[in-house]
Amino acid sequence: MMYFIIGSAIAIVAGALTLCSSNKKYKTLTRALILEAKYNLLGVIENINDFRCARINRTDLPVQSEKVAIVTGGARGIGAAVTKLLLQCDMKVIIACRKPAAGEKLIKKIRESGVKTGKAEVYQLDNSSLKSVRNFAEQIKRDHRQIHILINNAGIMFPPYKETEDGFEEQWAVNYLSHFLLTALLMPLLNATGTKEKKSRVVNVSSCAHILGTINFEDINYKDEYSTKASYAQSKLAQVLFTKILHELSLKNDLNVESYAVHPGIVSTELFENTFFHKIMFIMKFLFKTPEQGATPIVYAAINESIEDKGGMYINNCIEGYTSSLVLNENIKKKLLQLTLKQVQLKDFLQYLQ
């Protein structure tokens, strides 16, 4: 408990230090302070939950030599830990990363650690570029006849405002938009690989922060009044909404694809590089999950047989977690789908199946 109290204090101090350096107007500053307080409180609650659920945050690693999995952002952080666990299942793992050299370095490190099972391949994918997503999908469809698992893991958190080459706020593009497009492009392969008994799986790595999010349809980039934390929460909420949308589309169209959203926990990784915590990570390592602990519920969502035909789930510590009430709002899901299709220039999410 002492660790949680210390963590709470550090979170509050970190928030104050962050906001004291701001020149925002009073009204904007007030909203930012409230959001900061909510983030800190949520972080403490989830830290306690991770500690309380540590014994159930487990998954078996059965041999699944016939399966092929894609892990975006699979060369570092949680993605690297996911890659290692899937290789222990003797799978073929496609590491999709911005810098292929980082993927090759990871494979060498994993092999040197003693994991000799499975096969690993590295492909270049820059999630900040929709052109890169399309190129990656074309390469995968050209090189592979089957994809059993797609883990949409690549992500960034709390960067300063930046727009991608496609004109989208960076967190929206990397965390959500690119993965939506990638999933749509690979749907024919995923659907053809899955069966009624053993469906292919799409795993969207989200965050508990989605609970604090809204979809700012009037200004999706938050350009008029940028809040990096509001934008991050928005992108993670969109991932959970997309998980539900995909599940409903699969049921309606009788597809052999199932979808799950996962909160990996509060994990000690490079994702915190844009926060105060990065400066005191040596302390946070005692409070946060390890990358392998964060990877465990993701791998659980990807391979565990007990959740077959339970698509649309939001998983936290290998059990079903609670989500924002907005996830059940049909109007928001409909508007989000229409907006996203327009942004990635698709007429229909399932157009490549036709």
C-alpha positions as CSV (number, residue, x, y, z in Angstrom):
1,M,0.0,0.0,0.0
2,M,2.9,2.3,0.7
3,Y,3.9,2.1,-3.0
4,F,0.4,3.2,-4.1
5,I,0.5,6.2,-1.7
6,I,3.9,7.2,-3.0
7,G,2.7,6.7,-6.6
8,S,-0.4,8.9,-6.0
9,A,1.8,11.7,-4.5
10,I,4.2,11.5,-7.5
11,A,1.3,11.5,-9.9
12,I,-0.1,14.7,-8.3
13,V,3.3,16.4,-8.3
14,A,3.9,15.4,-11.9
15,G,0.6,16.9,-12.9
16,A,1.3,20.1,-11.1
17,L,4.8,20.4,-12.7
18,T,3.4,19.8,-16.1
19,L,0.6,22.4,-15.8
20,C,2.6,25.1,-14.0
21,S,4.7,25.4,-17.1
22,S,1.7,26.1,-19.2
23,N,0.6,29.5,-20.5
24,K,-3.0,28.4,-21.2
25,K,-5.9,30.7,-20.5
26,Y,-7.8,30.2,-17.3
27,K,-10.7,28.3,-18.7
28,T,-8.5,25.9,-20.7
29,L,-6.2,25.5,-17.7
30,T,-9.2,24.6,-15.5
31,R,-10.3,21.8,-17.9
32,A,-6.7,20.6,-18.1
33,L,-6.4,20.5,-14.3
34,I,-9.6,18.5,-14.0
35,L,-8.5,16.0,-16.7
36,E,-5.0,15.8,-15.1
37,A,-6.7,14.9,-11.7
38,K,-8.9,12.3,-13.4
39,Y,-5.9,10.7,-15.1
40,N,-4.0,10.6,-11.8
41,L,-6.9,9.1,-9.9
42,L,-7.5,6.5,-12.7
43,G,-3.9,5.6,-12.7
44,V,-3.9,4.9,-9.0
45,I,-7.0,2.9,-9.2
46,E,-5.6,0.8,-12.1
47,N,-2.3,0.4,-10.3
48,I,-4.2,-1.1,-7.3
49,N,-6.2,-3.3,-9.6
50,D,-3.1,-4.6,-11.3
51,F,-1.6,-5.5,-7.9
52,R,-4.9,-7.1,-6.8
53,C,-5.2,-9.1,-10.0
54,A,-1.6,-10.1,-10.4
55,R,-2.4,-13.8,-9.6
56,I,-5.0,-14.1,-12.4
57,N,-3.0,-12.1,-15.0
58,R,-1.9,-15.4,-16.5
59,T,-2.2,-17.3,-19.8
60,D,-1.0,-20.6,-21.1
61,L,1.3,-20.7,-24.0
62,P,0.2,-23.8,-26.0
63,V,2.1,-24.9,-29.1
64,Q,0.4,-23.4,-32.1
65,S,2.9,-24.0,-34.9
66,E,0.3,-23.6,-37.6
67,K,-0.6,-20.0,-36.7
68,V,0.7,-16.7,-38.1
69,A,0.4,-13.5,-36.1
70,I,1.1,-9.8,-36.9
71,V,2.2,-7.5,-34.1
72,T,2.3,-3.8,-35.0
73,G,4.9,-2.0,-32.9
74,G,6.3,-5.4,-32.2
75,A,9.9,-4.4,-31.9
76,R,9.8,-2.6,-28.5
77,G,8.0,-2.2,-25.2
78,I,4.9,-4.3,-24.8
79,G,5.0,-5.3,-28.4
80,A,8.4,-6.9,-28.0
81,A,7.2,-8.9,-25.0
82,V,4.1,-10.0,-27.0
83,T,6.4,-11.1,-29.9
84,K,8.5,-13.2,-27.5
85,L,5.5,-14.9,-25.9
86,L,4.0,-15.8,-29.3
87,L,7.3,-17.2,-30.4
88,Q,7.2,-19.4,-27.3
89,C,4.0,-20.8,-28.8
90,D,6.0,-21.8,-31.9
91,M,4.1,-19.4,-34.1
92,K,5.3,-17.4,-37.1
93,V,5.3,-13.8,-35.9
94,I,5.4,-10.9,-38.2
95,I,7.0,-7.9,-36.5
96,A,5.6,-4.7,-38.1
97,C,7.7,-1.8,-37.0
98,R,8.9,1.6,-38.2
99,K,12.6,0.7,-38.2
100,P,13.3,-2.9,-39.4
101,A,16.7,-2.8,-37.8
102,A,15.0,-2.7,-34.4
103,G,13.0,-5.8,-35.3
104,E,16.1,-7.7,-36.3
105,K,17.8,-6.6,-33.1
106,L,14.9,-7.9,-31.1
107,I,14.9,-11.3,-32.8
108,K,18.6,-11.7,-32.0
109,K,17.9,-10.7,-28.4
110,I,15.1,-13.2,-28.1
111,R,17.1,-16.0,-29.5
112,E,20.0,-15.2,-27.2
113,S,17.6,-15.4,-24.3
114,G,17.0,-19.1,-25.1
115,V,13.7,-18.9,-27.1
116,K,14.4,-21.0,-30.2
117,T,10.9,-21.9,-31.1
118,G,8.7,-20.1,-33.7
119,K,9.7,-18.1,-36.7
120,A,10.0,-14.3,-36.9
121,E,9.9,-11.9,-39.9
122,V,10.3,-8.2,-39.9
123,Y,8.3,-5.8,-42.2
124,Q,8.4,-2.0,-42.3
125,L,5.3,-0.2,-41.1
126,D,5.0,3.4,-40.1
127,N,1.6,3.8,-38.4
128,S,1.7,7.6,-38.9
129,S,1.4,7.1,-42.7
130,L,-1.7,5.6,-44.3
131,K,0.4,5.1,-47.5
132,S,2.8,2.9,-45.4
133,V,-0.2,1.0,-44.0
134,R,-1.4,0.3,-47.5
135,N,2.0,-0.8,-48.7
136,F,2.4,-3.1,-45.7
137,A,-0.9,-4.7,-46.3
138,E,-0.1,-5.3,-49.9
139,Q,3.2,-7.0,-48.9
140,I,1.5,-9.2,-46.4
141,K,-1.2,-10.3,-48.9
142,R,1.5,-11.0,-51.5
143,D,3.7,-13.0,-49.1
144,H,1.2,-14.9,-46.9
145,R,-1.8,-17.0,-47.5
146,Q,-3.0,-17.1,-43.9
147,I,-3.1,-14.6,-41.0
148,H,-4.7,-16.0,-37.8
149,I,-4.0,-13.1,-35.4
150,L,-3.7,-9.3,-36.0
151,I,-2.5,-7.5,-32.9
152,N,-3.0,-3.7,-33.3
153,N,-0.4,-2.7,-30.7
154,A,1.6,0.3,-32.0
155,G,1.0,3.5,-30.2
156,I,2.2,6.8,-28.9
157,M,1.2,8.7,-25.8
158,F,1.1,12.4,-24.9
159,P,3.3,13.9,-27.6
160,P,3.2,17.7,-28.4
161,Y,0.8,18.6,-31.2
162,K,1.8,17.3,-34.6
163,E,-0.1,16.4,-37.7
164,T,0.8,13.4,-39.9
165,E,1.5,13.6,-43.6
166,D,-2.3,12.8,-44.1
167,G,-3.3,15.8,-41.9
168,F,-4.4,14.0,-38.8
169,E,-3.3,14.6,-35.2
170,E,-0.6,12.1,-34.5
171,Q,-2.2,10.0,-31.7
172,W,-5.4,9.7,-33.6
173,A,-3.5,8.5,-36.7
174,V,-1.1,6.1,-35.0
175,N,-3.2,4.7,-32.2
176,Y,-6.5,4.3,-34.1
177,L,-6.8,5.4,-37.7
178,S,-3.9,3.3,-39.1
179,H,-5.1,0.2,-37.3
180,F,-8.7,0.6,-38.6
181,L,-7.4,0.8,-42.1
182,L,-5.0,-2.1,-41.7
183,T,-7.7,-4.3,-40.3
184,A,-10.0,-3.4,-43.2
185,L,-7.3,-4.2,-45.8
186,L,-6.5,-7.5,-44.2
187,M,-10.1,-8.6,-43.6
188,P,-10.2,-10.9,-46.7
189,L,-7.1,-12.8,-45.4
190,L,-8.3,-12.9,-41.8
191,N,-11.8,-14.1,-42.9
192,A,-10.4,-16.8,-45.2
193,T,-8.0,-18.1,-42.5
194,G,-10.6,-18.3,-39.8
195,T,-13.3,-21.0,-39.5
196,K,-16.6,-21.2,-37.7
197,E,-15.0,-23.2,-34.9
198,K,-11.6,-21.3,-34.8
199,K,-12.0,-17.7,-35.8
200,S,-9.2,-15.4,-36.7
201,R,-8.7,-12.7,-34.1
202,V,-8.1,-9.0,-34.1
203,V,-6.7,-7.6,-30.8
204,N,-6.8,-3.9,-30.3
205,V,-4.5,-2.7,-27.6
206,S,-6.3,0.1,-25.9
207,S,-6.1,1.6,-22.4
208,C,-8.0,2.3,-19.3
209,A,-7.7,6.0,-20.4
210,H,-10.5,5.3,-22.9
211,I,-12.9,5.8,-19.9
212,L,-11.8,9.5,-19.8
213,G,-12.3,10.0,-23.6
214,T,-15.0,11.4,-25.8
215,I,-15.1,11.5,-29.6
216,N,-14.7,15.2,-30.5
217,F,-16.5,15.0,-33.8
218,E,-16.5,18.8,-34.3
219,D,-12.7,18.9,-34.0
220,I,-11.2,15.4,-34.2
221,N,-7.6,16.8,-34.2
222,Y,-8.3,19.0,-31.1
223,K,-6.6,21.7,-33.2
224,D,-8.6,24.6,-31.8
225,E,-7.7,23.8,-28.2
226,Y,-5.1,21.0,-28.1
227,S,-5.0,18.7,-25.1
228,T,-2.6,15.8,-25.6
229,K,-4.2,13.8,-22.9
230,A,-7.7,14.4,-24.2
231,S,-6.5,13.3,-27.6
232,Y,-4.9,10.2,-26.3
233,A,-8.1,9.2,-24.4
234,Q,-10.1,9.9,-27.6
235,S,-7.9,7.6,-29.6
236,K,-8.1,4.8,-27.1
237,L,-11.9,5.1,-26.8
238,A,-12.1,4.9,-30.6
239,Q,-10.2,1.6,-30.4
240,V,-12.7,0.1,-28.0
241,L,-15.6,1.4,-30.1
242,F,-14.0,-0.1,-33.2
243,T,-13.7,-3.4,-31.4
244,K,-17.5,-3.4,-30.8
245,I,-18.2,-2.2,-34.4
246,L,-16.0,-5.0,-35.8
247,H,-17.7,-7.6,-33.6
248,E,-21.1,-6.5,-34.7
249,L,-20.1,-6.4,-38.4
250,S,-18.7,-10.0,-38.0
251,L,-22.0,-11.2,-36.5
252,K,-24.1,-9.5,-39.1
253,N,-22.1,-10.8,-42.1
254,D,-21.3,-14.2,-40.6
255,L,-17.5,-13.7,-40.8
256,N,-14.8,-15.9,-39.4
257,V,-13.2,-13.0,-37.5
258,E,-13.5,-12.1,-33.8
259,S,-12.3,-8.9,-32.1
260,Y,-11.1,-8.0,-28.6
261,A,-9.9,-4.9,-26.9
262,V,-7.2,-5.1,-24.2
263,H,-5.9,-2.8,-21.5
264,P,-2.4,-4.1,-20.8
265,G,-2.2,-2.3,-17.5
266,I,0.1,0.5,-16.2
267,V,3.4,-0.7,-17.8
268,S,6.9,0.5,-17.4
269,T,7.9,1.2,-21.1
270,E,9.2,3.9,-23.4
271,L,5.6,5.0,-23.9
272,F,6.0,7.3,-20.9
273,E,8.9,9.2,-22.6
274,N,6.7,12.3,-23.0
275,T,5.7,12.4,-19.3
276,F,7.3,13.4,-16.0
277,F,7.4,9.7,-15.1
278,H,10.1,9.1,-17.6
279,K,12.5,11.1,-15.5
280,I,11.8,9.0,-12.4
281,M,11.3,5.6,-14.1
282,F,13.7,4.0,-11.7
283,I,11.0,4.5,-9.1
284,M,8.0,3.7,-11.3
285,K,9.5,0.3,-12.1
286,F,8.5,-0.7,-8.6
287,L,4.9,0.4,-9.1
288,F,4.2,-0.4,-12.8
289,K,3.8,-3.7,-14.5
290,T,6.8,-5.2,-16.5
291,P,6.4,-5.4,-20.3
292,E,5.8,-9.2,-20.0
293,Q,3.0,-8.7,-17.4
294,G,1.5,-6.1,-19.8
295,A,1.8,-8.4,-22.7
296,T,0.1,-11.3,-20.9
297,P,-3.6,-10.1,-21.3
298,I,-2.8,-9.3,-25.0
299,V,-1.6,-12.8,-25.7
300,Y,-4.5,-14.1,-23.7
301,A,-6.9,-12.3,-26.0
302,A,-5.0,-13.6,-29.0
303,I,-5.0,-17.3,-28.2
304,N,-7.1,-18.3,-25.2
305,E,-9.8,-20.8,-26.1
306,S,-12.1,-19.9,-23.2
307,I,-13.1,-16.6,-24.9
308,E,-13.9,-18.1,-28.3
309,D,-17.2,-16.6,-29.5
310,K,-17.0,-13.9,-26.9
311,G,-16.0,-11.1,-29.2
312,G,-16.3,-7.5,-28.4
313,M,-14.9,-8.0,-25.0
314,Y,-12.7,-5.5,-23.2
315,I,-10.0,-7.4,-21.3
316,N,-8.1,-6.3,-18.3
317,N,-5.7,-8.6,-16.4
318,C,-7.1,-11.6,-18.4
319,I,-10.7,-11.0,-17.3
320,E,-13.5,-8.9,-18.7
321,G,-13.1,-5.3,-17.6
322,Y,-15.5,-2.3,-17.4
323,T,-15.7,0.2,-20.2
324,S,-17.0,3.7,-20.8
325,S,-20.8,3.9,-21.2
326,L,-20.1,5.6,-24.6
327,V,-19.0,2.2,-26.0
328,L,-22.7,1.1,-26.0
329,N,-23.9,4.3,-27.7
330,E,-25.2,3.2,-31.1
331,N,-25.2,6.8,-32.5
332,I,-21.6,7.3,-31.5
333,K,-20.5,4.0,-33.1
334,K,-22.4,4.9,-36.3
335,K,-20.9,8.4,-36.5
336,L,-17.4,7.1,-35.8
337,L,-17.6,4.5,-38.5
338,Q,-18.8,7.0,-41.1
339,L,-16.1,9.5,-40.1
340,T,-13.3,6.9,-40.1
341,L,-14.3,5.5,-43.5
342,K,-14.2,9.0,-44.9
343,Q,-10.8,9.7,-43.3
344,V,-9.1,6.5,-44.7
345,Q,-11.0,6.9,-48.0
346,L,-13.0,3.7,-47.9
347,K,-16.6,3.4,-49.1
348,D,-17.3,0.4,-46.8
349,F,-15.3,-1.4,-44.1
350,L,-15.9,-4.8,-45.8
351,Q,-15.5,-3.6,-49.4
352,Y,-12.4,-5.8,-50.0
353,L,-14.5,-8.9,-49.1
354,Q,-16.9,-8.2,-51.9
